[in-house]
Structure formats: structure tokens, C-alpha cells
Amino acid sequence: MQRFIIEGGIPLSGAVQVAGAKNAVLKMMAAAALTDEPVVLHNVPRISDVTIMRATMGDLGFSLKDRPDGALEILAGEAEWLFVPLEAAMKMRSSFILLGPLLARFGRVIISNPGGDRIGRRPVDLHVEAMRLLGAEVDYRNGYYFAQADGLRGAHVTFPYVTVMGTENVMLAACLARGTTVIDNAAREPEVDDLITLLSAMGARIARTAERRIEIEGTERLGGAEHRVVGDRIEAGTFAVAAALTGGRIEISGFRPGDLAAAADLLEGMGVTLEPLEEGDGLAVSANPGELKPVALETAPWPGVATDLQAPLSILLTQANGVSTIHETIYEDRLEYTAELVKMGAEIEVVDERNARIAGPTQLEGRAVQIPDLRAGATLVLAALVATGTSIVSGVEHVDRGYERFEAKLVGLGARIQRTDG
Ligand code: EPU
């Protein structure tokens, strides 16, 4: 177990570039399994979830190489195995995105029921039901889904509520199915549309034909493509909070400002200043922490405030002048991390599994805290950056899953953070 030793109380200023989006690249790597031609991805973040996906796809018999220009080249020839083991699924829920492409291209796959972050129950029933609609037989035994199909066929899939990876799994499978697939109540997150762009470049006939509808006309085969992964809006939002929280000014580049959408509006509502960078690929963020206003924060599928920013934003609410509320609508259990913030002196009342009230401003105090999951991990680091004295934040492996060189980037902005073993 590694931990961060963090000295708080230093305003962060300077420039930082965000990496490619975790929640786009993992699905693009899976998309490469749809073709025996090379798929080249630029702007791939150096995070451990990518390492896990590489190892999982490598174990299937595919070739994944770093090119000298830094791009990742994936060549998915014949598969040696059509088996995604428990080991992969336990490390990363998104290994389940391999279901659709492996089934569509090879006709069968045995894939473990995924674990991932401990946020709510997070089942995959909607993915499995959708594969059945596309004509697959899917059995569940001893923790594994056994899926097979003698050629998938197009179908009309209507999700009862928005699921990002469920939408993407169907998209990937339907590209090689016979006939037309219509996905209704489809996810609209920017990463989903970035995947549509890659699939189109691979020769798929896929388009968003209405806000919440994606239509796919299956083709017999897809070809290779080269694509630049969209910038990580969640990483950008995390650094925006860091700037506002510490009273510094950070120029955050490498993402499309529009992708922050509702979170940017919420920050402005709190009194945070967001100015577009001249190059158009980011924002300069600053605030006077003493003047932050309380807000009602409610998460929602795109274009709402991203649930992945709920925890990072909460720390800003501890510094606002008055009572703020959080309403988490996506996950049933994504407020657990608040217990660690309370240890640091935050005044947070968890009303129920989805609602909390935060009173501010509070002076946080350095403590030893434990990271429960990825986004909560970034949040505890942010908390330590405004706390008095020294904090010891354990479980940094969770942060490495989704933030590239997080502490190095913060150190570049003036933070005092050290990574240690133990
Ligand atoms: N759900 C079901 N059944 C399903 C699928 C989802 O009940 O078959 C539920 C989930 O339990 C959740 C809700 O539906 O309550 C929405 O989940 P969704 O399927 O949209 O989540 P996901 O696709 O598994 C992705 C991101 C998450 C992000 C969510 C919501 C990836 C790899 N992960 O997960 O990212 O929170 O969308 O935007 O794309 C993170 O990066 O920290 C992270 C957790």
C-alpha cells in the first residue's frame, strides 16, 4: 500500500495539461478487438486501468505496443482465449466492455462478473439483457457469464435508465451484427460520442440520430483506424476544484471546456472564475475561497453534473459560506467517503444513501485518512491540500487507476506531496 504525505495550506498556481479520458480510452481499446487491422490511439493516459486493460487484452492473444511517437497500437488478430478471468474483473469493472466486441467478432466469450469500485451494487444486468436481445445466449454460472451467438442480429434496445457502458457494449456488438440496431435512452456522455467517432473511422455505420438515440447498421467487417482520445473532463474538473479551493489560479489545458458543462455552471454559481484559454483547449480557473457561495449539487447523466465530480466538488462545499446539499442520483452509495472528510473536521450530515448536507466554511485539519475509491481518493488529496498541517492519505493505488501522475502534476503547481510505501 502506498500513501501520500501532504502539507496543506499552499495556493496552487501554474499550468497543467490533462490526459486522455480514462472513460473513453478503455472502450476504444475494446473496440480494437472488432478488427484484425491495427487501431492506433493517441493521447492514451498513463494510468493503471489502461495497464490492466492492456494485460487483459494481451492475455487474450492480442498485440498492444507503444509506438515511438507515444501512441498505443493494438492489433487484434486471432484470439488465443475467449476468456476474461475473475482477476481482470476484480481489478477493473470496465473489463466487462470486452463482452460486446468479443461476442460480435468471435461468437463466444466467457467473462467474469465485474467488481470495480465499491460504489453501490453496480450490476451488469442491462448489458446482458441487451446482448440477449441481439440474439446471444448468455448463461451465468459460478461468477461467470457464458455468452455465445451464431451471428448477432440487429435489435431495438431501450434502456430503462441511462447506462454509459451498457450503451457502449451494445454499440460495439451491433457494429458487426446483421441488420439495424436502435438504442433508445442511450447515454450522451462526450466519451460515448468519441467512441462513435472512432467506430465510424473503422468503417462502422453508426450515428446518433436523436439526443438519446443511436442507430447502427451492422457491417460484415471493420478496418483499422487512428484516433486521438478526447481529453479527460473529470481530471480537468478535479484541477478546477484544486484552483478554487486553494485560492490560486490554474490554467488547465488538453480538454474541451464545453465538456465540463453543468459542473462549470455550478462552479460559476459558487463564485469561481472560469476563463477560456486563448488556444481554446481549456480554462483558467481562480477564486477567492473566502467568498464561495453554497449550492445545491445534484448529479445526473450528461448534460448534468457528472457523478464522478460529486466527491471532488464536495470539498469545495466545505469551504462555502453556508449550507450546501448533495443529491447523488446515479449511484446508491457514493457518499461513503464523507466519513473521512468528517475526520478532517468537515461538517457533513449524510441524510440517506443519496443525500448529504454540508455546512461551511470549516477549517479542515490534517489527519490520517484512507481512500475508498478513485474519485474519493482525489477528493481526500484535495482536502489535505487545504487542511492545516500534514495529512497521510493511504490507498493511493485507487488514484493511480484514473489520474496520470496526479501528485507530480500537483507538485508542478506548488503542492507539497510525497509518495511513500507503507
Ligand atoms: N446499472 C445497472 N445495471 C447495468 C448497468 C448499470 O443497474 O447493467 C446502474 C449502475 O449501478 C448505476 C447506473 O446504472 O447505478 C449508471 O451506471 P453506468 O452503467 O452509467 O456506469 P458505468 O458505465 O459502469 C461509467 C464510468 C463511471 C461513471 C459512470 C456514470 C467507465 C469505465 N466508467 O460507468 O466512472 O461514474 O459511467 O457516468 O466509463 C469513474 O471514472 O470513477 C467511474 C466510476
Boltz pocket constraint, residues with backbone or C-beta under 6 A from the ligand:
constraints:
  - pocket:
      binder: B
      contacts: [[A, 22], [A, 23], [A, 24], [A, 26], [A, 93], [A, 94], [A, 117], [A, 119], [A, 120], [A, 121], [A, 122], [A, 123], [A, 124], [A, 125], [A, 126], [A, 127], [A, 128], [A, 162], [A, 163], [A, 164], [A, 165], [A, 166], [A, 307], [A, 308], [A, 330], [A, 331], [A, 332], [A, 374], [A, 375], [A, 402]]
      max_distance: 6.0
